Amino acid sequence: MVNKIFMVLTFAGVPLSVIGTLLGWPSVALFIIYCLTIIALASYMGRATESLAIVAGPRIGGLLNATFGNAVELIISIFALREGLVEVVLASLTGSVLGNLLLVAGLSFFIGGVKYKRQKFNVYDARHNSGLLMFAVVVAFVIPEVFSMTMGEGERMTFSIGISVILIALYLAALLFKLVTHRGVYQPAGEEGAAAQAHHEEEPEWSKGKAIAILAIATVAVAYVSENLVHTFEAVGETFGWSELFIGVVIVAIVGNAAEHASAIIMAFKNKMDIAVEIAIGSTLQVAMFVAPVLVIASLFFPTSMPLVFTLPELITMVTAVLLMVVISNDGETNWFEGATLLAAYIIVGIGFYLL
């Protein structure tokens, strides 16, 4: 039923997006059409990566899902940078971190926990990811803010580029560690064989070739719709009284990460918590250690450059979200109440940014 709804939204939304853009429909109407179309396209990207995940395994599957989910946001952010909307881009990065750690993980833990009393995932991966989260957000995001107080604009940008290069290098090293040099080393006793057997028995929805083709087509369509979506931000903000900060933190982040939201929740409902957690936390790490640095470097090619310096509310909320997730996930198991705690934190943050 849900897949049919997304199919209708996709086949209706893409043509309407093209027609509305050419005919110059009102910005608010176009904003709604663009958002629904991107969410529908993201569902196809999520299903395609899920099919590839069954072939490749939970870690690579989670990485693929996070990568193509973040590709949507990366595309939106690049077009926003081209328009000089640096605040929106930084806010959307904040929204991705908060959305993945509090909303996606919260919904996954809650919905999965309602069906199952206790859900377990790889505790070694959780602890490894906790260290990276602390580094990427608490260290790499807070330090530029502290030092930028005594720096000029040029020095601030140079410092941001240096940090970005280090973040990208460490992220690639983390992938090498998890997928190559230490793949399977930190596996709880008895779980490797069971996971492999369950992984072997499950049939993918689409073949490898079909899944890759759908990913490619959906990504191209998302790029077109995203470029037009960016042009509606100013008019929509004026109409609804939304600040650029709220649009970036909540609206762009939710739309841009729709594929990950859906996939992580579905995986949790199927009690595949390793994939659900890998999507939520892995996507956060990818945003903080790869997407954000890439956008900093990409901004050098546009009239307005983007230093890796967030506002104080953005920094505090991201650090709080990381600390809460570390405390909740470090034991390798979860339940519905922990999910509710994460969701409550997201709602509080959302209200704060709306009123800011």
N, C-alpha and C positions, 0 to 999 in steps of 0.2 A: 504493500500500500504506500509506504513512504517513498520507495523507489519510483513508483508511478507518479507521485506528486512532483518529485524532483525532475522526472523526465518531462512532464508538462511544463514546469517552470523553465527548464532549459530550452525546449523547442519553441516556447512562446517568448521567453525573455530575450534570447539573442536577437531574433528579428525585430522585436519591439525596441531593443536598445539601439539598433542601427537606424530604424525608422525615426524614433524619437530624437536621436542626435541630429539627423539630417533635417528634420522639420522644425527643430528648435522648440521642443515641448518645454513646459515649465520645469524649472530646476528641481523642485521638490518631487514631482512625479517621476522625473528621470532618476533622481537619487534612489527612490524606492525600487524602481525597475532594475537599476544597476545592482543594488545590494542583493535583491532576490535572485537575480541571474548569477551573480558570483557565488552565492551560497549553493545554488543548484549545481553549477559547474564544479564547485569544490566537492560536492557529494560524489560526482563521477571520479574525480581525482582520488578521493578516499577509497572508493571501491576498487579502483585499479591498483592502487598501492597495496590494498589488503590482499588482492589476488597474488601480487608479486611477493608479498610477505609470506604467504603459505609456501611458496617455492623456496624463498631465501632464508626463512627462520625469523624468530621474534625480534632479535636485535636489529638485523638489517631491515626487517619489515617496519619496525618502529622508526628507524632512521629514514627510510624511504618516505613514510607517511609524513614525518616531520618536515623533511626537505621539500616535498612538493606542496605541503600545506603552507610552509613559510615562503615558497616561491610566489604565492599569490600576494602576500604582504610585501615581499621585496619589490614586486612589480609596481604595486600601488605606491610604495614609498619612493621609488625612483622617479615616477611621474610627478609626485608631490614635490620632490627636491627640485625638479626642473622648473616647477612653478614658484620656487622660493619658499615653500611652506615647511620650513625647518622645524618649527614648533609642533606641527602636526605629525611629522615623521618621528621626532623624539617621543612625543606622546603615544604614538602607535607602538613604538618599541616598548615603552613602559606598559602599555595595555596588553601587549603579547606576553610579557613576563607575568603580569598579574593574572591575565586570563588563563594562561596555561597552568600556573601553580595553584590558583585559587578556584577558578571557574571550571576548567576542564578536569583537573584532578578531583575537585570537590564533587562535581556531578558524577564522575566515574566511581569514586569511593562510595557515594551515597546510593546511587542506583544499583551498583553491584552489591553493596552491603545490605540493601533491602531484600535481595534475593538470597544472598549467602551470609551466614552469621559472621564468618571470618574469611577474609581473602588474603592469600599470601603471594609474595613476589620475591625475587632474588634480593636478599638482604645485602649481598656484597656489591651488587650494582647500585643499590640505593645509597650505600655509604660512599662509594666512589663518586656518584653523581652529586652527593651532598657537598663533598670537598670542592668539586668544580663549580657548583652553584655559589658557594661562599667566595671563591676566587673571582668568578666572572662578574658578580653583581656587587658584593660587599667591597672587594678590593679594586677591581678594574673600573667600576663606575663611580665609587665614592672618592677615590684618590684624585681623578681629574677635577672633581668639584672643589676639593680642598685646595689644590695647588693653583687652580684657575683664578682664585681670589686675588692673587698677587701677580698675575700674568697679563700681558697685553693680548690683543686678538690674534696676532701672528704666532706668538709663543704658545697660546692655548691650542691653536690648530696643529702646530708641529707636535706638541705633546700628545694630542689625540691620535695623530697618524702613527706615532711610535707605539702607543698602547694598542691600536688597532692591529698593527703587524704582529705584535706579541700574542694577542688574543687569537688571531687566525692560526698562527703557528702552533699554539698550544691546543687549539681545537682539533687540528689535523693530527697532532701527536696523540690526543685522546682517542680519536678514531682508530689510529694504528694500534694503540694499546688494547682497546676493547675488541676489535675485529680481527686482529692479526696476531700480535705477539702473546696476548693473554686470553685469547678466545677459548672459552670453556674451562679456564683454570679455576675461576671463582664460581663454581656451580655447586649448589647445595647437594649433598649426598643423596642419591636415589632419584633426583629430579631430572637429570640429563636424559636418562633412558626414557622416562615417562613422557617428557616434553617432545623428544624426538619421535616417539611412537604416535602421539596425538597429532604432531605436525605432519607426519607421513600419511595419516589416515584422512586428513581433511582435504577436500577437493576445492581448488580455486574457482571463483565464479566465472572468470574469463581466462583464456589462454594467455601465455606470456606475450605473444605478439599483439593480441587484441588489447591487452592492458596497456602496453607501451604506446600503441596508436591512440587510444583514448586519452592517455595522459598528455600526449603531444598536442592533440586537437584542443583539449580543454584548456591547456596552458596558453595557447595562442588566443583563444576566445577570451580568457580571463584578462590577458594583457590589453586587448582592445577595450573591453568594458571598463577595466580599471583606469585607463587613461581618461576616459570620459567621466568616470565617477569623481576624480580629483577636481574637475572643473565645477562641480556642484557644491563643494564644501562651503564656500563663502556665502552663497545664497541660502543654503539650508541652515547654516549657523545663524544668519540674520532672521530667518523666518521663525525658527523654534527657540531662539535665544540661547543657542549652544555656543560655548567657547571652543576655540581651536583645540584646547587641551582636552575637553570632554569628547569632542569628535574623534580625536586621535586615540585617547585611552580606551574608550568604550566602543564607539561605532566601528572605526576602521579595524581595530584589533579583533572584534567579534567576526566581522565580515571576512577579514583576511585570513582568519584561522578556522573558518567554518569546517574545513575538511578534517582537521585534527580533532575538533570538538566532537563531531559525529563519530569518527572512528574510535576514539578512546572510550567513549561511553558504550559503544557497541561491544568492544572488546571486554570491558568490565562486566557487562551483562552476561557475556559468555564465559565469565570467570577466567579470562586470559589476561591476568593482571600484569604479567611481565610486559606484554605489548602495550597495555593501557598506560602503565607508569613510564615506559620508555617513550611513548608519544608525548605525554604531558611534560616530563622533566627533560627528556631529550630535545624536545622542541624549544624549551626555554633556554637550554644551553646553546642550541644552534643560533637562536636569536641574539643572545648576549655575546657569544664568542665568534660568530661568523657574520650574521646578517647586519648587525649594528656596525662592526668594523668595515664591512664592504661598503655600506652606505656612507660612512665617513670618507673613505677613499674615493668613492664615486662622486661625492659632492664637490671634489676638486675640479671636476669637469663642467660644473654648472656655475652660474654667476654668484650664487650664495653658497658658501661652504658651511659644513655642519660639524662643529666640534662635538666631542663626546662628553658634553656637559648638560646634565639634566637639572630641572628645577628641584628645590628642596622637597616639595610634596611628592614628586615622582620618585626621588631617591629613597625617602623614608618608607614609602609604601612598598617599593620593590625589596628593600632590605628586610622589612617586616614579613613579607610574603615568603622570602627565602628561608628565614629563620623558622617560621611556622611549618613550612614543608619539611625542613630538615628534622625538626622534632617529631613530626607525625610519621615520616616515612622510614626513619632509621632502624625501626624494629622489624622491617620486612613484612608487615601485615597491616591490614586496615579493616574498618567497619563503617557502617552508615553514619555513626555519630561523628567520626573524624571528617567524613565528607561534608556533613552539615556545618562543622566548625569552619572549614575552608570556604564554604559558600557564604556563611555569615560574614566572614572577613571581606569577601569580594563585594558584598552588598554595601557594607559600611564604606569601603573605599570608593565604590561607584557613586554613592550619595555625596561623598566629600568632593569628588571631582566635578559633579554636576553643580554643586553650590559654589564652587571656588570661583 
